[in-house]
Amino acid sequence: MSNKPQRQMRSLSDLPKPILILEGIGIALLIVVLLAMNSYLELPEPLMQKGALIAIVMVGIGCLIPATINIVWRAIHGLSFLGIDNEKTARPGRKQKPSDNDKKDEKGE
């Protein structure tokens, strides 16, 4: 498995496949409820009850939430003014190269 670096999201197709599948399921459920409530689609009797339709709507919205979280997380992660560092941090056991400020501190300036 290759570990690709995180890049900016250019389109919705950059979402992970499981999230895209959940997004499709959620949209399909919401469309089915809309068609059933407007009598364009006939569902079995237990699913046509008010409580069942509300439950289907909630499940549909629940399927849309992971994509929303992913998109918002990538958008916030790309903002530099919030103080979020986009650079990958070094591993705990790995030494970092000293920066210019560290070199000045060592010289006593």
DSSP file (Angstrom, degrees, kcal/mol; ACC not computed):
  #  RESIDUE AA STRUCTURE BP1 BP2  ACC     N-H-->O    O-->H-N    N-H-->O    O-->H-N    TCO  KAPPA ALPHA  PHI   PSI    X-CA   Y-CA   Z-CA
    1    1 A M              0   0    0      0, 0.0     2,-0.4     0, 0.0     0, 0.0   0.000 360.0 360.0 360.0 130.3    0.0    0.0    0.0
    2    2 A S        -     0   0    0      1,-0.0     2,-1.1     2,-0.0     0, 0.0  -0.743 360.0-137.9 -92.1 139.4    1.3    3.4   -0.9
    3    3 A N        -     0   0    0     -2,-0.4    -1,-0.0     0, 0.0     0, 0.0  -0.790  23.4-158.1 -98.2  94.8    0.9    6.2    1.6
    4    4 A K        -     0   0    0     -2,-1.1     2,-0.1     1,-0.1     3,-0.0  -0.479  21.0-112.5 -74.2 139.7   -0.1    9.1   -0.6
    5    5 A P        -     0   0    0      0, 0.0     2,-0.3     0, 0.0    -1,-0.1  -0.425  38.4-100.1 -68.7 148.3    0.4   12.6    0.8
    6    6 A Q        -     0   0    0     -2,-0.1     2,-0.2     3,-0.0     3,-0.0  -0.537  48.6-177.4 -71.7 127.4   -2.7   14.5    1.6
    7    7 A R        -     0   0    0     -2,-0.3     2,-0.1     1,-0.1    -3,-0.0  -0.714  36.5 -75.3-118.4 171.6   -3.4   17.0   -1.2
    8    8 A Q        -     0   0    0     -2,-0.2     2,-0.6     1,-0.1    -1,-0.1  -0.400  49.7-113.3 -68.5 144.3   -6.1   19.6   -1.6
    9    9 A M        +     0   0    0      1,-0.2    -1,-0.1    62,-0.1     3,-0.1  -0.678  34.3 178.2 -81.2 120.8   -9.4   18.2   -2.6
   10   10 A R        +     0   0    0     -2,-0.6     2,-0.3     1,-0.2    -1,-0.2   0.758  64.8   0.4 -94.6 -28.4  -10.3   19.4   -6.1
   11   11 A S  S >  S-     0   0    0      1,-0.0     3,-1.6     0, 0.0    -1,-0.2  -0.934  77.6 -96.6-150.9 172.7  -13.6   17.6   -6.5
   12   12 A L  G >  S+     0   0    0     -2,-0.3     3,-1.5     1,-0.3    -1,-0.0   0.692 114.0  72.8 -69.1 -17.1  -16.0   15.4   -4.7
   13   13 A S  G 3  S+     0   0    0      1,-0.3    -1,-0.3     7,-0.0     7,-0.1   0.602  81.7  72.8 -73.6  -8.1  -14.5   12.4   -6.4
   14   14 A D  G <  S+     0   0    0     -3,-1.6    -1,-0.3     2,-0.0    -2,-0.2   0.525  74.8 106.7 -79.8  -5.4  -11.5   12.8   -4.2
   15   15 A L  S <  S-     0   0    0     -3,-1.5     5,-0.1     1,-0.1    52,-0.0  -0.395  87.1 -91.7 -69.1 150.6  -13.5   11.5   -1.2
   16   16 A P     >  -     0   0    0      0, 0.0     4,-2.0     0, 0.0     3,-0.4  -0.295  37.0-114.3 -60.3 150.0  -12.7    8.0    0.0
   17   17 A K  H  > S+     0   0    0      1,-0.2     4,-2.5     2,-0.2     5,-0.2   0.869 112.9  54.5 -59.9 -41.6  -14.8    5.3   -1.7
   18   18 A P  H  > S+     0   0    0      0, 0.0     4,-2.3     0, 0.0    -1,-0.2   0.890 109.8  48.7 -60.9 -34.8  -16.7    4.1    1.5
   19   19 A I  H  > S+     0   0    0     -3,-0.4     4,-2.3     2,-0.2    -2,-0.2   0.885 110.2  50.9 -70.6 -37.7  -17.8    7.7    2.0
   20   20 A L  H  X S+     0   0    0     -4,-2.0     4,-2.2     2,-0.2    -1,-0.2   0.890 110.0  50.3 -64.9 -38.3  -18.9    8.0   -1.6
   21   21 A I  H  X S+     0   0    0     -4,-2.5     4,-2.4     2,-0.2    -2,-0.2   0.929 110.9  48.3 -65.0 -44.7  -20.9    4.8   -1.2
   22   22 A L  H  X S+     0   0    0     -4,-2.3     4,-2.7     1,-0.2    -2,-0.2   0.891 109.8  53.6 -60.8 -39.1  -22.6    6.1    2.0
   23   23 A E  H  X S+     0   0    0     -4,-2.3     4,-2.4     1,-0.2    -1,-0.2   0.922 109.7  47.3 -61.5 -44.7  -23.3    9.4    0.1
   24   24 A G  H  X S+     0   0    0     -4,-2.2     4,-2.4     2,-0.2    -2,-0.2   0.904 112.2  49.3 -64.1 -41.7  -25.1    7.5   -2.7
   25   25 A I  H  X S+     0   0    0     -4,-2.4     4,-2.5     2,-0.2    -2,-0.2   0.920 111.7  49.7 -63.5 -43.4  -27.1    5.3   -0.2
   26   26 A G  H  X S+     0   0    0     -4,-2.7     4,-2.2     2,-0.2    -2,-0.2   0.912 111.9  46.8 -62.8 -43.7  -28.2    8.4    1.7
   27   27 A I  H  X S+     0   0    0     -4,-2.4     4,-2.2     1,-0.2    -1,-0.2   0.912 112.2  51.1 -64.7 -41.7  -29.3   10.3   -1.4
   28   28 A A  H  X S+     0   0    0     -4,-2.4     4,-2.4     1,-0.2    -2,-0.2   0.914 109.9  49.7 -63.0 -42.6  -31.1    7.2   -2.7
   29   29 A L  H  X S+     0   0    0     -4,-2.5     4,-2.2     1,-0.2    -1,-0.2   0.916 111.1  48.8 -62.5 -42.8  -33.0    6.8    0.6
   30   30 A L  H  X S+     0   0    0     -4,-2.2     4,-2.2     1,-0.2    -1,-0.2   0.879 111.4  49.7 -66.3 -36.6  -34.0   10.5    0.7
   31   31 A I  H  X S+     0   0    0     -4,-2.2     4,-2.6     2,-0.2     5,-0.2   0.905 109.4  52.0 -67.0 -40.8  -35.3   10.2   -2.9
   32   32 A V  H  X S+     0   0    0     -4,-2.4     4,-2.4     1,-0.2    -2,-0.2   0.915 110.7  48.0 -61.7 -42.7  -37.3    7.1   -2.1
   33   33 A V  H  X S+     0   0    0     -4,-2.2     4,-2.5     2,-0.2    -1,-0.2   0.918 111.4  50.4 -65.1 -42.3  -38.9    8.8    0.9
   34   34 A L  H  X S+     0   0    0     -4,-2.2     4,-1.4     1,-0.2    -2,-0.2   0.932 113.4  44.9 -61.1 -45.7  -39.7   11.9   -1.3
   35   35 A L  H  <>S+     0   0    0     -4,-2.6     5,-2.7     1,-0.2     6,-1.3   0.873 113.8  50.2 -67.0 -36.3  -41.3    9.8   -4.0
   36   36 A A  H ><5S+     0   0    0     -4,-2.4     3,-1.2     4,-0.2    -2,-0.2   0.887 109.2  50.6 -69.6 -38.3  -43.2    7.7   -1.5
   37   37 A M  H 3<5S+     0   0    0     -4,-2.5    -1,-0.2     1,-0.3    -2,-0.2   0.805 111.5  48.3 -70.7 -27.9  -44.6   10.7    0.4
   38   38 A N  T 3<5S-     0   0    0     -4,-1.4    -1,-0.3    -5,-0.2    -2,-0.2   0.240 115.8-114.7 -95.9  13.5  -45.8   12.2   -2.9
   39   39 A S  T < 5S+     0   0    0     -3,-1.2    -3,-0.2     2,-0.2    -2,-0.1   0.732  86.0 116.3  62.2  27.4  -47.5    8.9   -4.0
   40   40 A Y  S   <S+     0   0    0     -5,-2.7     2,-0.4     1,-0.2    -4,-0.2   0.647  77.8  39.5 -90.7 -18.3  -45.2    8.4   -7.0
   41   41 A L  S    S-     0   0    0     -6,-1.3     2,-0.7    -9,-0.1    -2,-0.2  -0.996  74.8-143.5-134.4 134.7  -43.8    5.2   -5.4
   42   42 A E        -     0   0    0     -2,-0.4    -6,-0.1    -3,-0.1     3,-0.1  -0.878  20.2-172.2-103.3 114.9  -45.6    2.5   -3.5
   43   43 A L        -     0   0    0     -2,-0.7     5,-0.1     1,-0.1    -2,-0.0  -0.595  38.7 -80.5 -96.3 162.5  -43.7    1.0   -0.6
   44   44 A P    >>  -     0   0    0      0, 0.0     3,-1.1     0, 0.0     4,-0.9  -0.255  50.5-103.3 -58.4 153.9  -44.8   -2.0    1.5
   45   45 A E  G >4 S+     0   0    0      1,-0.3     3,-0.9     2,-0.2     4,-0.4   0.841 118.3  54.0 -53.3 -44.1  -47.4   -1.2    4.1
   46   46 A P  G >4 S+     0   0    0      0, 0.0     3,-0.6     0, 0.0    -1,-0.3   0.844 110.1  49.1 -63.0 -29.2  -45.0   -1.3    7.1
   47   47 A L  G <4 S+     0   0    0     -3,-1.1    -2,-0.2     1,-0.2     9,-0.1   0.621  99.9  66.0 -83.8 -12.2  -42.7    1.2    5.4
   48   48 A M  G << S+     0   0    0     -3,-0.9    -1,-0.2    -4,-0.9    -3,-0.1   0.474  77.2 107.6 -88.1  -1.0  -45.5    3.6    4.6
   49   49 A Q  S <> S-     0   0    0     -3,-0.6     4,-2.2    -4,-0.4     5,-0.2  -0.426  81.5-116.5 -75.0 154.4  -46.2    4.5    8.2
   50   50 A K  H  > S+     0   0    0      1,-0.2     4,-2.1     2,-0.2     5,-0.2   0.891 113.2  50.5 -59.6 -43.3  -45.2    7.9    9.4
   51   51 A G  H  > S+     0   0    0      1,-0.2     4,-2.1     2,-0.2    -1,-0.2   0.878 109.9  49.9 -64.5 -38.5  -42.6    6.5   11.9
   52   52 A A  H  > S+     0   0    0     -6,-0.2     4,-2.3     2,-0.2    -1,-0.2   0.898 110.3  50.2 -67.9 -40.4  -40.9    4.3    9.3
   53   53 A L  H  X S+     0   0    0     -4,-2.2     4,-2.1     2,-0.2    -2,-0.2   0.892 110.7  49.4 -65.0 -38.8  -40.6    7.2    6.9
   54   54 A I  H  X S+     0   0    0     -4,-2.1     4,-2.3     2,-0.2    -1,-0.2   0.899 110.4  50.9 -65.4 -39.8  -39.1    9.4    9.6
   55   55 A A  H  X S+     0   0    0     -4,-2.1     4,-2.4     2,-0.2    -2,-0.2   0.900 109.3  50.4 -64.4 -39.9  -36.6    6.7   10.4
   56   56 A I  H  X S+     0   0    0     -4,-2.3     4,-2.4     2,-0.2    -1,-0.2   0.894 109.9  50.8 -65.2 -39.6  -35.6    6.3    6.7
   57   57 A V  H  X S+     0   0    0     -4,-2.1     4,-2.5     2,-0.2     5,-0.2   0.920 110.5  49.4 -62.9 -43.2  -35.1   10.1    6.5
   58   58 A M  H  X S+     0   0    0     -4,-2.3     4,-2.4     1,-0.2    -2,-0.2   0.901 111.6  48.2 -64.0 -40.8  -32.9   10.0    9.6
   59   59 A V  H  X S+     0   0    0     -4,-2.4     4,-1.7     2,-0.2    -1,-0.2   0.904 111.3  51.5 -65.6 -40.2  -30.8    7.1    8.2
   60   60 A G  H  X S+     0   0    0     -4,-2.4     4,-0.9     2,-0.2    -2,-0.2   0.917 112.0  45.1 -61.7 -44.5  -30.5    8.9    4.9
   61   61 A I  H >X S+     0   0    0     -4,-2.5     4,-1.1     1,-0.2     3,-0.6   0.884 109.7  56.4 -66.8 -37.8  -29.2   12.1    6.6
   62   62 A G  H 3< S+     0   0    0     -4,-2.4    -1,-0.2     1,-0.2    -2,-0.2   0.837 103.8  53.9 -62.1 -32.3  -26.9    9.9    8.8
   63   63 A C  H 3< S+     0   0    0     -4,-1.7     4,-0.4     1,-0.2    -1,-0.2   0.747 107.3  51.7 -72.8 -22.9  -25.4    8.5    5.6
   64   64 A L  H <X S+     0   0    0     -4,-0.9     4,-1.5    -3,-0.6     3,-0.3   0.700  92.3  76.5 -84.6 -20.3  -24.7   12.1    4.4
   65   65 A I  H  X S+     0   0    0     -4,-1.1     4,-2.6     1,-0.2     5,-0.2   0.879  86.2  57.1 -64.3 -41.6  -22.9   13.2    7.6
   66   66 A P  H  > S+     0   0    0      0, 0.0     4,-2.4     0, 0.0    -1,-0.2   0.891 107.6  49.2 -59.0 -37.4  -19.5   11.5    7.0
   67   67 A A  H  > S+     0   0    0     -4,-0.4     4,-2.6    -3,-0.3     5,-0.2   0.907 111.0  50.2 -65.9 -40.2  -19.0   13.2    3.7
   68   68 A T  H  X S+     0   0    0     -4,-1.5     4,-2.6     2,-0.2     5,-0.3   0.932 111.2  48.0 -62.4 -45.7  -19.8   16.6    5.3
   69   69 A I  H  X S+     0   0    0     -4,-2.6     4,-2.7     1,-0.2    -2,-0.2   0.917 112.4  49.7 -61.6 -43.0  -17.3   15.9    8.1
   70   70 A N  H  X S+     0   0    0     -4,-2.4     4,-2.3    -5,-0.2    -2,-0.2   0.921 112.7  46.0 -63.1 -44.8  -14.7   14.9    5.6
   71   71 A I  H  X S+     0   0    0     -4,-2.6     4,-2.1     2,-0.2    -2,-0.2   0.924 115.5  45.7 -65.4 -44.7  -15.2   18.0    3.4
   72   72 A V  H  X S+     0   0    0     -4,-2.6     4,-2.8    -5,-0.2     5,-0.3   0.904 111.5  52.8 -66.0 -40.3  -15.2   20.4    6.3
   73   73 A W  H  X S+     0   0    0     -4,-2.7     4,-2.5    -5,-0.3    -2,-0.2   0.924 110.9  46.3 -61.9 -44.0  -12.2   18.7    7.9
   74   74 A R  H  X S+     0   0    0     -4,-2.3     4,-1.2     2,-0.2    -1,-0.2   0.875 113.0  50.3 -66.3 -35.9  -10.2   19.1    4.6
   75   75 A A  H  < S+     0   0    0     -4,-2.1     4,-0.4     2,-0.2     3,-0.3   0.931 114.3  42.9 -68.0 -44.3  -11.3   22.7    4.3
   76   76 A I  H >< S+     0   0    0     -4,-2.8     3,-1.2     1,-0.2    -2,-0.2   0.883 110.0  57.3 -68.2 -37.8  -10.3   23.6    7.8
   77   77 A H  H 3< S+     0   0    0     -4,-2.5    -1,-0.2    -5,-0.3    -2,-0.2   0.798 104.4  53.6 -63.7 -27.8   -7.1   21.7    7.6
   78   78 A G  T 3< S+     0   0    0     -4,-1.2     2,-0.5    -3,-0.3    -1,-0.3   0.581  85.5  99.0 -83.4 -10.1   -6.1   23.8    4.6
   79   79 A L    < > -     0   0    0     -3,-1.2     5,-0.5    -4,-0.4     3,-0.2  -0.663  49.9-173.0 -82.0 126.6   -6.6   27.1    6.4
   80   80 A S  T > 5S+     0   0    0     -2,-0.5     3,-1.5     1,-0.2    -1,-0.2   0.746  75.3  69.0 -90.0 -24.2   -3.3   28.6    7.6
   81   81 A F  T 3 5S+     0   0    0      1,-0.3    -1,-0.2     2,-0.1    -2,-0.0   0.617  88.6  66.4 -73.9  -9.7   -4.7   31.5    9.6
   82   82 A L  T 3 5S-     0   0    0     -3,-0.2    -1,-0.3    -6,-0.2    -2,-0.1   0.523 114.6-111.9 -84.8  -4.9   -6.2   29.1   12.2
   83   83 A G  T < 5 +     0   0    0     -3,-1.5     2,-0.5     1,-0.3    -2,-0.1   0.610  68.7 144.9  85.6  11.6   -2.8   28.1   13.3
   84   84 A I      < -     0   0    0     -5,-0.5     2,-0.6    -8,-0.2    -1,-0.3  -0.750  45.9-136.4 -86.2 125.7   -3.1   24.6   12.0
   85   85 A D        -     0   0    0     -2,-0.5     4,-0.1     1,-0.1    -5,-0.0  -0.717  14.5-166.7 -87.1 122.3    0.2   23.3   10.6
   86   86 A N        +     0   0    0     -2,-0.6    -1,-0.1    -8,-0.1     2,-0.1   0.660  60.5 100.8 -80.0 -16.3   -0.1   21.5    7.3
   87   87 A E  S    S-     0   0    0      1,-0.1     2,-0.3     0, 0.0    -2,-0.1  -0.416  82.1-113.2 -69.8 143.1    3.4   20.1    7.6
   88   88 A K        -     0   0    0     -2,-0.1     2,-0.1     1,-0.1    -1,-0.1  -0.601  32.2-123.2 -76.0 135.4    3.7   16.6    8.7
   89   89 A T        -     0   0    0     -2,-0.3    -1,-0.1     1,-0.1     2,-0.0  -0.458  29.0-103.9 -77.3 152.6    5.3   16.3   12.1
   90   90 A A        -     0   0    0     -2,-0.1    -1,-0.1     1,-0.1     6,-0.1  -0.302  42.7 -91.4 -72.1 159.0    8.4   14.2   12.5
   91   91 A R    >   -     0   0    0      1,-0.1     3,-1.5     4,-0.1    -1,-0.1  -0.373  37.8-113.2 -67.1 151.4    8.2   10.8   14.1
   92   92 A P  T 3  S+     0   0    0      0, 0.0    -1,-0.1     0, 0.0    -2,-0.1   0.835 114.7  44.5 -58.4 -35.6    8.8   10.8   17.9
   93   93 A G  T 3  S+     0   0    0      2,-0.1     2,-0.4     0, 0.0    -2,-0.0   0.446  96.5  93.0 -89.1   1.1   12.1    8.9   17.6
   94   94 A R  S <  S-     0   0    0     -3,-1.5     2,-0.3     1,-0.0    -4,-0.1  -0.790  72.6-129.5-102.2 135.1   13.5   10.9   14.7
   95   95 A K        -     0   0    0     -2,-0.4     2,-0.2     1,-0.0    -4,-0.1  -0.605  20.9-138.3 -82.7 141.1   15.7   13.9   15.2
   96   96 A Q        -     0   0    0     -2,-0.3    -1,-0.0    -6,-0.1     3,-0.0  -0.635  23.8-102.9 -94.4 155.5   14.8   17.1   13.4
   97   97 A K        -     0   0    0     -2,-0.2     2,-0.1     1,-0.1    -1,-0.1  -0.574  45.7-106.6 -72.2 138.3   17.3   19.4   11.6
   98   98 A P        -     0   0    0      0, 0.0    -1,-0.1     0, 0.0     2,-0.1  -0.436  33.9-133.3 -68.7 139.7   17.9   22.4   13.7
   99   99 A S     >  -     0   0    0     -2,-0.1     4,-1.7     1,-0.1     5,-0.1  -0.266  29.1 -96.1 -83.1 176.1   16.3   25.6   12.4
  100  100 A D  H  > S+     0   0    0      1,-0.2     4,-1.8     2,-0.2     5,-0.2   0.873 124.7  54.7 -62.0 -38.0   18.0   29.0   12.0
  101  101 A N  H  > S+     0   0    0      1,-0.2     4,-1.8     2,-0.2    -1,-0.2   0.881 106.3  51.6 -64.3 -38.0   16.6   30.1   15.4
  102  102 A D  H  > S+     0   0    0      1,-0.2     4,-1.7     2,-0.2    -1,-0.2   0.869 107.4  53.0 -67.0 -36.1   18.0   27.1   17.1
  103  103 A K  H  X S+     0   0    0     -4,-1.7     4,-1.5     1,-0.2    -1,-0.2   0.886 108.4  50.1 -66.1 -38.8   21.5   27.8   15.6
  104  104 A K  H  X>S+     0   0    0     -4,-1.8     5,-1.9     1,-0.2     4,-0.8   0.889 108.8  52.3 -66.0 -38.4   21.4   31.4   16.9
  105  105 A D  H  <5S+     0   0    0     -4,-1.8     3,-0.4     1,-0.2    -1,-0.2   0.864 107.5  52.0 -65.8 -35.9   20.4   30.2   20.4
  106  106 A E  H  <5S+     0   0    0     -4,-1.7    -1,-0.2     1,-0.2    -2,-0.2   0.845 107.4  52.1 -69.4 -33.0   23.4   27.8   20.5
  107  107 A K  H  <5S-     0   0    0     -4,-1.5    -1,-0.2    -5,-0.1    -2,-0.2   0.636 115.5-115.6 -77.8 -14.1   25.8   30.5   19.5
  108  108 A G  T  <5       0   0    0     -4,-0.8    -3,-0.2    -3,-0.4    -2,-0.1   0.657 360.0 360.0  90.4  17.5   24.6   32.7   22.3
  109  109 A E      <       0   0    0     -5,-1.9    -4,-0.2     0, 0.0    -5,-0.1   0.476 360.0 360.0 -80.9 360.0   23.1   35.5   20.3
